[in-house]
């Protein structure tokens, strides 16, 4: 049975189950209320990070949790946590887009709940050497894992038009063409290898917004998403969740940026059967999704937002959006 939207904000304080003053992720009470963990259930934390959701799930019921992350630092933390969990926590190193394969390797093909906390963690932002933040000068890296191209590599090799597309689509940056042009001009003089230099380049061509957000914010967001293929991972992760969730299982998606939230919203809207009306030109499929029984039921049409109290205590939560859906007994919807 799906959790009513009115109840999602009424869960007991889950921080009590974390065993101290550790990291508490965004909208934790609402996520727990959505997933309704129970004894014997299997739950998947697709973005382990600092372990907040995983700890809360393990503390809420005698369930089993699979924690997924691509960051070696997060994996090390997860293994440390798992050592004291009596076999109830399994650690899976890899991208959440591959969660179905990662679980299959452990003999698991179904789960009662799956949670995604999209974006970059506070730990990533606060560590200058990882290159995620313009607040500290560090190497222009931005990789969540230990391999692949860095942001400096992308800035060095991408054509101006492609840079502008990424910055506009992933960052919602209206001045994307201006930023891309400035980057290309600057890299012709000297390679852009540090976060401080890139931020300065962007600030010269993007005006300060009325809300005081740093002009470099959207460009850094876009490059981070491109470096880690976050849109592609999200699409693959959503499709895998549809196949993995047992009937009655719940999916909880926490997004911080409009681009990611649009992907989640569109996926769940289509899987819930909220498709455009039939067309005489395309009677069997609309938007690439075959017409059949809905595979998800939405908890609410609109996303849940953090409470005023949470925003006051954690300003980084202010842009969070939580969407919740319940898996129906219908087969996964095939996409052509």
C-alpha positions as CSV (number, residue, x, y, z in Angstrom):
1,X,0.0,0.0,0.0
2,X,1.4,3.4,-1.0
3,X,2.4,5.8,1.8
4,X,0.1,8.9,1.7
5,X,1.9,12.1,1.0
6,X,0.5,13.6,4.2
7,X,2.3,11.0,6.3
8,X,5.7,11.3,4.7
9,X,6.7,14.2,6.9
10,X,5.5,12.6,10.1
11,X,8.1,10.0,10.8
12,X,9.8,9.8,14.1
13,X,13.2,11.4,14.4
14,X,15.4,8.9,12.6
15,X,18.6,10.6,13.9
16,X,18.0,8.6,17.1
17,X,18.8,5.4,15.2
18,X,22.2,6.7,13.9
19,X,24.0,6.2,17.1
20,X,25.3,9.6,17.8
21,X,25.8,12.9,16.1
22,X,26.9,11.5,12.7
23,X,26.0,12.7,9.3
24,X,22.2,13.0,8.7
25,X,21.2,13.1,5.1
26,X,18.5,15.4,3.6
27,X,14.9,14.6,4.3
28,X,15.8,11.4,6.2
29,X,12.5,11.1,8.1
30,X,10.5,11.5,4.9
31,X,12.7,8.9,3.1
32,X,12.3,6.4,5.9
33,X,8.5,6.9,6.0
34,X,8.4,6.3,2.2
35,X,10.5,3.1,2.3
36,X,8.7,1.7,5.3
37,X,11.5,-0.7,6.2
38,X,10.4,-4.0,7.9
39,X,12.1,-7.1,9.3
40,X,13.4,-9.5,6.6
41,X,13.1,-6.9,3.8
42,X,15.9,-6.1,1.4
43,X,16.7,-2.4,0.8
44,X,19.2,-0.7,-1.6
45,X,21.0,2.5,-0.9
46,X,22.2,3.4,-4.4
47,X,24.2,6.4,-3.2
48,X,25.9,5.4,0.1
49,X,28.0,8.5,0.5
50,X,28.5,9.0,4.2
51,X,26.0,6.2,5.1
52,X,23.1,8.2,6.6
53,X,20.3,6.4,4.8
54,X,21.9,3.0,5.3
55,X,22.4,3.5,9.0
56,X,18.8,4.7,9.4
57,X,17.4,1.7,7.5
58,X,19.5,-0.7,9.6
59,X,18.4,1.0,12.8
60,X,14.7,1.0,11.8
61,X,14.2,-2.7,11.2
62,X,16.0,-6.1,11.2
63,X,16.4,-5.8,7.4
64,X,19.2,-6.3,5.0
65,X,20.8,-3.4,3.2
66,X,22.9,-3.3,0.0
67,X,25.0,-0.1,-0.2
68,X,26.3,1.0,-3.6
69,X,28.9,3.7,-4.3
70,X,31.7,4.3,-6.8
71,X,33.9,6.4,-4.5
72,X,36.7,4.3,-2.9
73,X,36.5,6.5,0.2
74,X,32.8,5.8,0.6
75,X,33.4,2.1,0.1
76,X,36.0,2.0,2.8
77,X,33.6,3.7,5.2
78,X,30.8,1.2,4.2
79,X,33.1,-1.8,4.9
80,X,33.9,-0.3,8.3
81,X,30.2,0.0,9.1
82,X,29.4,-3.5,7.7
83,X,31.9,-5.0,10.1
84,X,29.5,-4.3,13.0
85,X,26.2,-5.1,11.3
86,X,26.1,-8.9,11.8
87,X,25.9,-9.6,8.0
88,X,23.0,-7.2,7.4
89,X,25.0,-4.8,5.3
90,X,26.5,-5.7,2.0
91,X,28.8,-3.3,0.2
92,X,28.8,-3.0,-3.6
93,X,31.5,-1.0,-5.3
94,X,30.3,0.4,-8.7
95,X,28.0,2.9,-10.4
96,X,24.3,2.8,-9.4
97,X,23.4,2.5,-13.1
98,X,24.8,-1.0,-12.8
99,X,22.9,-1.8,-9.6
100,X,21.0,-4.7,-11.1
101,X,24.2,-6.5,-12.2
102,X,25.9,-5.7,-8.8
103,X,22.9,-7.3,-6.9
104,X,22.7,-10.2,-9.3
105,X,26.4,-11.1,-8.5
106,X,25.2,-11.5,-4.8
107,X,22.2,-13.6,-5.8
108,X,19.6,-10.9,-5.3
109,X,17.0,-10.1,-7.9
110,X,14.3,-8.2,-5.9
111,X,14.1,-5.5,-3.2
112,X,11.4,-4.0,-1.1
113,X,12.9,-0.4,-1.2
114,X,15.4,1.6,-3.1
115,X,16.7,5.1,-2.4
116,X,18.8,7.5,-4.5
117,X,20.4,10.7,-3.1
118,X,21.5,12.4,-6.3
119,X,24.3,14.8,-6.7
120,X,27.5,15.4,-4.8
121,X,27.9,14.9,-1.0
122,X,29.0,17.5,1.5
123,X,32.3,15.5,2.0
124,X,33.1,15.9,-1.7
125,X,32.4,19.6,-1.7
126,X,34.4,20.3,1.4
127,X,37.6,18.5,0.3
128,X,39.5,20.9,-2.0
129,X,41.7,18.1,-3.5
130,X,38.7,16.5,-5.2
131,X,38.0,19.6,-7.2
132,X,34.2,19.8,-6.9
133,X,34.0,23.2,-5.3
134,X,34.8,26.8,-6.4
135,X,35.0,27.8,-2.7
136,X,38.5,26.2,-2.4
137,X,41.3,26.2,-4.9
138,X,42.3,22.7,-5.9
139,X,42.9,20.5,-8.9
140,X,40.1,20.6,-11.5
141,X,39.1,16.9,-11.0
142,X,35.4,16.3,-10.0
143,X,35.5,12.5,-10.5
144,X,33.4,10.6,-8.0
145,X,35.4,7.4,-8.7
146,X,39.1,6.7,-9.2
147,X,39.2,6.5,-13.0
148,X,38.1,8.3,-16.1
149,X,38.5,11.8,-17.5
150,X,38.7,14.8,-15.1
151,X,37.0,18.1,-15.5
152,X,40.3,19.6,-16.6
153,X,40.4,17.0,-19.4
154,X,36.9,17.9,-20.6
155,X,37.6,21.7,-20.4
156,X,40.8,21.1,-22.4
157,X,39.4,19.0,-25.3
158,X,35.7,19.7,-25.8
159,X,34.7,22.0,-28.7
160,X,33.1,25.3,-27.7
161,X,29.7,24.3,-28.9
162,X,29.7,21.1,-26.9
163,X,30.9,22.9,-23.8
164,X,28.0,25.4,-24.2
165,X,25.5,22.6,-24.6
166,X,26.7,20.8,-21.4
167,X,26.7,24.0,-19.4
168,X,23.3,25.0,-20.6
169,X,21.5,21.6,-20.4
170,X,23.1,20.2,-17.2
171,X,23.6,23.6,-15.4
172,X,20.6,25.6,-16.6
173,X,23.1,28.4,-17.2
174,X,21.6,31.1,-19.4
175,X,25.1,32.5,-20.2
176,X,26.4,29.1,-21.4
177,X,27.6,30.3,-24.7
178,X,29.4,33.2,-23.1
179,X,31.0,30.9,-20.5
180,X,32.1,28.4,-23.2
181,X,33.7,31.1,-25.3
182,X,35.6,32.5,-22.3
183,X,36.9,29.0,-21.5
184,X,38.1,28.4,-25.0
185,X,39.8,31.8,-25.1
186,X,41.5,31.2,-21.7
187,X,42.7,27.6,-22.5
188,X,44.4,28.9,-25.6
189,X,46.6,31.0,-23.4
190,X,47.2,28.4,-20.6
191,X,45.6,25.1,-19.6
192,X,42.8,25.4,-17.0
193,X,44.0,23.0,-14.3
194,X,42.7,24.6,-11.1
195,X,39.2,25.2,-9.7
196,X,40.1,28.7,-8.7
197,X,41.1,29.7,-12.3
198,X,38.0,28.2,-13.8
199,X,35.8,30.0,-11.3
200,X,37.5,33.3,-12.1
201,X,36.9,32.8,-15.8
202,X,33.2,32.2,-15.2
203,X,32.8,35.1,-12.8
204,X,34.1,37.5,-15.4
205,X,31.3,36.7,-17.9
206,X,28.4,35.7,-15.7
207,X,26.7,38.4,-13.5
208,X,25.9,37.8,-9.9
209,X,22.3,36.8,-9.4
210,X,19.9,38.6,-7.1
211,X,19.8,35.6,-4.7
212,X,23.6,35.9,-4.2
213,X,24.5,32.5,-5.7
214,X,28.0,32.4,-6.9
215,X,28.1,32.8,-10.8
216,X,30.3,29.7,-11.1
217,X,27.8,27.4,-9.4
218,X,25.9,26.3,-12.5
219,X,29.0,25.7,-14.6
220,X,30.7,23.6,-11.9
221,X,27.5,21.6,-11.5
222,X,27.3,20.9,-15.3
223,X,30.9,19.8,-15.6
224,X,30.6,17.5,-12.5
225,X,27.6,15.9,-14.1
226,X,29.4,15.5,-17.4
227,X,32.5,14.0,-15.8
228,X,30.6,11.4,-14.0
229,X,27.9,10.8,-16.6
230,X,25.3,11.5,-14.0
231,X,22.3,11.8,-16.4
232,X,23.2,8.5,-18.1
233,X,23.6,6.8,-14.7
234,X,20.3,8.2,-13.5
235,X,18.4,6.8,-16.5
236,X,20.0,3.4,-16.1
237,X,19.4,3.4,-12.4
238,X,15.7,4.3,-12.7
239,X,15.2,1.5,-15.3
240,X,17.0,-1.0,-13.1
241,X,14.9,0.0,-10.1
242,X,11.7,-0.7,-12.0
243,X,13.0,-4.2,-12.7
244,X,14.3,-4.8,-9.2
245,X,11.5,-3.6,-7.0
246,X,9.0,-6.2,-5.8
247,X,5.3,-5.4,-6.0
248,X,4.5,-3.0,-3.2
249,X,8.1,-1.9,-3.0
250,X,9.0,1.8,-2.8
251,X,11.3,4.0,-4.7
252,X,12.6,7.2,-3.1
253,X,14.4,9.7,-5.3
254,X,16.1,12.8,-3.7
255,X,17.2,15.3,-6.3
256,X,18.8,18.7,-5.9
257,X,18.9,20.1,-9.4
258,X,16.1,20.8,-11.8
259,X,17.7,18.8,-14.6
260,X,17.9,15.6,-12.5
261,X,14.4,16.2,-11.1
262,X,13.0,16.5,-14.6
263,X,14.4,13.1,-15.5
264,X,12.9,11.5,-12.4
265,X,9.6,13.2,-12.9
266,X,9.3,12.2,-16.5
267,X,10.2,8.6,-15.8
268,X,7.8,8.2,-13.0
269,X,5.0,10.0,-14.8
270,X,5.3,7.7,-17.8
271,X,5.6,4.6,-15.6
272,X,2.5,5.6,-13.7
273,X,0.5,5.8,-16.9
274,X,0.3,9.6,-17.2
275,X,0.9,9.6,-20.9
276,X,-0.4,11.9,-23.7
277,X,-3.6,10.9,-25.3
278,X,-3.6,8.4,-28.2
279,X,-2.6,9.4,-31.7
280,X,-4.0,8.0,-34.9
281,X,-0.4,8.1,-36.2
282,X,1.1,6.2,-33.2
283,X,-1.7,4.2,-31.5
284,X,0.5,1.7,-29.7
285,X,3.2,3.8,-28.2
286,X,3.6,7.4,-27.1
287,X,7.1,8.9,-26.5
288,X,8.7,5.5,-26.9
289,X,6.8,3.8,-24.0
290,X,4.4,1.0,-24.9
291,X,0.9,1.4,-23.6
292,X,0.3,-1.2,-20.8
293,X,-0.5,-1.4,-17.1
294,X,1.3,1.2,-15.0
295,X,4.4,-0.2,-13.2
296,X,4.4,2.6,-10.5
297,X,1.9,4.5,-8.4
298,X,2.9,8.0,-7.4
299,X,2.7,9.0,-3.7
300,X,1.9,12.6,-4.9
301,X,2.0,14.5,-8.1
302,X,4.4,17.1,-6.7
303,X,7.7,16.5,-4.9
304,X,8.1,16.8,-1.2
305,X,10.3,19.7,0.0
306,X,12.4,19.9,3.2
307,X,10.8,21.5,6.2
308,X,11.6,25.1,7.2
309,X,13.4,23.6,10.3
310,X,15.6,21.4,8.2
311,X,16.5,24.2,5.8
312,X,17.4,26.4,8.8
313,X,19.7,23.7,10.3
314,X,21.1,22.6,6.9
315,X,21.0,25.3,4.2
316,X,22.3,22.8,1.6
317,X,18.9,21.0,1.8
318,X,17.0,24.0,0.5
319,X,16.9,22.8,-3.1
320,X,16.1,19.1,-2.3
321,X,13.1,17.5,-3.9
322,X,11.8,14.0,-2.9
323,X,9.7,11.9,-5.2
324,X,8.2,8.6,-4.1
325,X,6.5,5.9,-6.0
326,X,5.2,2.4,-5.2
327,X,5.9,-0.6,-7.6
328,X,2.7,-2.2,-8.9
329,X,2.4,-5.9,-9.8
330,X,2.6,-5.0,-13.6
331,X,5.6,-6.1,-15.6
332,X,8.3,-3.4,-16.3
333,X,7.3,-1.1,-19.2
334,X,9.4,-1.7,-22.2
335,X,11.0,1.3,-24.0
336,X,11.6,1.1,-27.7
